[in-house]
């Protein structure tokens, strides 16, 4: 399976993250929804649904083969 250069570059971006606890610093790709701006991340987040706005770096491939995003900071 071939991966494009665009897909392999780790980027800094804004996202909403689904997590029951905000203690973690890295999140699997299926828990992260990348959005276009900090404002969009904040408006789409919902603490009652365990989604929180954040600035993240990723995705990067873990040693186990998972694609992960790393927390830079929570936005709220």
Secondary structure, DSSP 4 states (H G I P E B T S, - for coil): ----HHHHS-EEEEEEEE-S-TT-SEEEGGGEEEES-HHHHHHH-BGGGTEEEEEEEEEEE-TTS-EEEEEEEE--
